[in-house]
Amino acid sequence: MSEVELERSLEAILMVVEEPVSEVILAQIIERPTEEISQALHSLAKKYQDENRGFELREISGGWRFYSHPDLAPLVEKFVLDGQQARLTQAALETLSVIAYKQPVSRARVSAIRGVNVEAVMKTLVSRGLVEESGIEGESGAVLYKTTSFFLEKLGLNSITDLPALAPFLPDIDGLDELLANLTE
Protein backbone atom coordinates (compact mmCIF):
# COMPACT_ATOMS: atom_id res chain seq x y z
CA MET A 1 0.00 0.00 0.00
CA SER A 2 1.43 3.36 -1.01
CA GLU A 3 1.69 6.31 1.38
CA VAL A 4 -1.09 8.10 -0.55
CA GLU A 5 -3.37 5.05 -0.32
CA LEU A 6 -2.68 4.73 3.40
CA GLU A 7 -3.48 8.41 4.01
CA ARG A 8 -6.67 8.15 1.95
CA SER A 9 -7.72 5.06 3.92
CA LEU A 10 -7.13 6.80 7.25
CA GLU A 11 -9.01 9.90 6.12
CA ALA A 12 -11.99 7.83 4.94
CA ILE A 13 -12.28 6.01 8.26
CA LEU A 14 -11.65 9.05 10.46
CA MET A 15 -14.22 11.06 8.52
CA VAL A 16 -17.05 8.86 9.82
CA VAL A 17 -16.02 8.14 13.42
CA GLU A 18 -17.99 9.60 16.30
CA GLU A 19 -15.26 9.09 18.88
CA PRO A 20 -11.48 8.86 18.71
CA VAL A 21 -10.13 5.62 17.20
CA SER A 22 -6.90 4.05 18.44
CA GLU A 23 -3.91 3.36 16.21
CA VAL A 24 -4.25 -0.35 17.00
CA ILE A 25 -7.81 -0.50 15.69
CA LEU A 26 -6.86 1.48 12.59
CA ALA A 27 -3.95 -0.89 12.01
CA GLN A 28 -6.25 -3.90 12.27
CA ILE A 29 -8.82 -2.44 9.85
CA ILE A 30 -6.28 -1.26 7.28
CA GLU A 31 -4.07 -4.30 7.83
CA ARG A 32 -0.85 -2.35 8.24
CA PRO A 33 1.64 -2.27 11.14
CA THR A 34 0.69 0.00 14.03
CA GLU A 35 3.99 1.91 13.70
CA GLU A 36 3.20 2.69 10.06
CA ILE A 37 -0.29 3.89 11.03
CA SER A 38 1.17 6.07 13.79
CA GLN A 39 3.67 7.69 11.41
CA ALA A 40 0.97 8.33 8.81
CA LEU A 41 -1.37 9.89 11.39
CA HIS A 42 1.33 12.20 12.71
CA SER A 43 2.28 13.12 9.14
CA LEU A 44 -1.34 13.91 8.25
CA ALA A 45 -1.81 15.98 11.42
CA LYS A 46 1.29 18.04 10.60
CA LYS A 47 0.23 18.41 6.96
CA TYR A 48 -3.21 19.77 7.94
CA GLN A 49 -1.59 22.12 10.45
CA ASP A 50 0.95 23.40 7.91
CA GLU A 51 -1.84 24.00 5.38
CA ASN A 52 -3.88 25.90 7.98
CA ARG A 53 -6.99 23.86 7.15
CA GLY A 54 -10.40 24.42 8.74
CA PHE A 55 -9.94 21.14 10.61
CA GLU A 56 -7.28 19.33 12.59
CA LEU A 57 -6.40 15.70 13.14
CA ARG A 58 -5.80 15.26 16.86
CA GLU A 59 -4.82 12.48 19.21
CA ILE A 60 -7.29 12.71 22.08
CA SER A 61 -8.40 10.25 24.77
CA GLY A 62 -6.28 7.40 23.41
CA GLY A 63 -7.32 7.74 19.78
CA TRP A 64 -7.45 9.94 16.67
CA ARG A 65 -10.28 12.06 15.30
CA PHE A 66 -10.92 15.11 13.12
CA TYR A 67 -11.88 18.34 14.88
CA SER A 68 -12.76 21.76 13.55
CA HIS A 69 -9.87 24.23 13.88
CA PRO A 70 -9.99 26.12 17.21
CA ASP A 71 -9.83 29.47 15.40
CA LEU A 72 -13.20 28.66 13.85
CA ALA A 73 -14.89 27.68 17.12
CA PRO A 74 -17.25 30.71 17.19
CA LEU A 75 -18.48 29.93 13.68
CA VAL A 76 -18.94 26.22 14.40
CA GLU A 77 -20.65 26.98 17.71
CA LYS A 78 -23.07 29.32 15.95
CA PHE A 79 -23.84 26.64 13.37
CA VAL A 80 -24.30 23.83 15.91
CA LEU A 81 -26.26 25.74 18.50
CA ASP A 82 -28.25 27.98 16.19
CA GLY A 83 -29.71 29.81 19.14
CA GLN A 84 -30.22 26.73 21.32
CA GLN A 85 -28.52 26.61 24.68
CA ALA A 86 -27.49 23.14 25.79
CA ARG A 87 -24.85 24.19 28.26
CA LEU A 88 -24.26 22.69 31.66
CA THR A 89 -25.52 24.64 34.66
CA GLN A 90 -23.10 26.07 37.20
CA ALA A 91 -24.12 23.29 39.61
CA ALA A 92 -23.37 20.65 36.97
CA LEU A 93 -19.99 22.20 36.19
CA GLU A 94 -19.06 22.31 39.87
CA THR A 95 -20.15 18.70 40.38
CA LEU A 96 -18.26 17.59 37.28
CA SER A 97 -15.14 19.36 38.59
CA VAL A 98 -15.34 17.55 41.92
CA ILE A 99 -15.70 14.20 40.16
CA ALA A 100 -12.84 14.95 37.76
CA TYR A 101 -10.40 15.81 40.53
CA LYS A 102 -11.53 13.29 43.18
CA GLN A 103 -12.42 10.25 41.03
CA PRO A 104 -13.43 7.62 41.68
CA VAL A 105 -15.81 9.25 44.13
CA SER A 106 -19.23 8.45 45.62
CA ARG A 107 -22.28 10.65 45.22
CA ALA A 108 -22.33 11.19 48.99
CA ARG A 109 -18.71 12.44 48.95
CA VAL A 110 -19.50 14.84 46.08
CA SER A 111 -22.53 16.11 48.04
CA ALA A 112 -20.37 16.59 51.13
CA ILE A 113 -17.74 18.54 49.21
CA ARG A 114 -20.30 20.75 47.45
CA GLY A 115 -22.54 21.10 50.51
CA VAL A 116 -25.71 20.33 48.54
CA ASN A 117 -27.59 17.27 47.26
CA VAL A 118 -26.18 16.36 43.85
CA GLU A 119 -28.50 13.48 42.89
CA ALA A 120 -30.31 15.29 40.06
CA VAL A 121 -27.08 16.82 38.75
CA MET A 122 -25.38 13.41 38.76
CA LYS A 123 -28.23 11.97 36.69
CA THR A 124 -27.75 14.78 34.17
CA LEU A 125 -24.00 14.17 33.95
CA VAL A 126 -24.50 10.42 33.51
CA SER A 127 -27.20 10.93 30.85
CA ARG A 128 -24.92 13.27 28.92
CA GLY A 129 -22.15 10.68 28.97
CA LEU A 130 -19.69 12.81 30.96
CA VAL A 131 -19.69 10.60 34.07
CA GLU A 132 -20.11 6.86 34.58
CA GLU A 133 -20.18 4.30 37.36
CA SER A 134 -16.76 2.87 38.12
CA GLY A 135 -17.31 0.35 40.87
CA ILE A 136 -18.42 0.02 44.47
CA GLU A 137 -16.74 1.50 47.52
CA GLY A 138 -15.60 -1.36 49.75
CA GLU A 139 -16.59 -0.01 53.16
CA SER A 140 -19.92 1.69 52.44
CA GLY A 141 -21.08 -0.15 49.33
CA ALA A 142 -21.69 3.20 47.63
CA VAL A 143 -21.46 3.46 43.87
CA LEU A 144 -18.31 5.24 42.70
CA TYR A 145 -18.26 7.60 39.72
CA LYS A 146 -15.56 8.72 37.31
CA THR A 147 -15.36 10.85 34.19
CA THR A 148 -15.64 9.20 30.78
CA SER A 149 -13.52 9.23 27.64
CA PHE A 150 -16.24 11.51 26.19
CA PHE A 151 -15.41 13.99 28.99
CA LEU A 152 -11.72 13.85 28.02
CA GLU A 153 -12.61 14.29 24.38
CA LYS A 154 -14.81 17.34 25.05
CA LEU A 155 -12.04 18.96 27.10
CA GLY A 156 -9.37 18.03 24.56
CA LEU A 157 -7.36 15.96 27.04
CA ASN A 158 -5.46 12.71 26.57
CA SER A 159 -5.90 11.65 30.19
CA ILE A 160 -7.20 12.92 33.49
CA THR A 161 -3.62 13.73 34.51
CA ASP A 162 -3.71 16.54 31.93
CA LEU A 163 -6.18 18.52 34.07
CA PRO A 164 -4.69 21.78 35.34
CA ALA A 165 -3.46 21.92 38.93
CA LEU A 166 -6.01 23.14 41.46
CA ALA A 167 -3.56 25.00 43.71
CA PRO A 168 -3.62 28.32 41.78
CA PHE A 169 -7.41 28.46 42.19
CA LEU A 170 -7.51 27.77 45.92
CA PRO A 171 -7.26 30.44 48.63
CA ASP A 172 -3.85 30.86 50.20
CA ILE A 173 -3.24 28.83 53.35
CA ASP A 174 -2.98 31.91 55.60
CA GLY A 175 -6.32 33.18 54.37
CA LEU A 176 -7.89 29.75 54.79
CA ASP A 177 -6.60 29.37 58.35
CA GLU A 178 -7.98 32.82 59.21
CA LEU A 179 -11.35 31.97 57.67
CA LEU A 180 -11.56 28.70 59.59
CA ALA A 181 -10.59 30.45 62.85
CA ASN A 182 -13.40 32.99 62.35
CA LEU A 183 -15.91 30.23 61.69
CA THR A 184 -15.09 28.37 64.92
CA GLU A 185 -15.34 31.42 67.17
Secondary structure, 3 states (H helix, E strand, C coil): CCHHHHHHHHHHHHHHCCCCECHHHHHHHHCCCHHHHHHHHHHHHHHHHHCCCCEEEEEECCEEEEEECHHHHHHHHHHHHCCCCCCCCHHHHHHHHHHHHHCCEEHHHHHHHHCCCCHHHHHHHHHCCCEEEEEECCCCCCEEEEECHHHHHHHCCCCHHHCCCCHHHCCCHHHHHHHHHHHHC
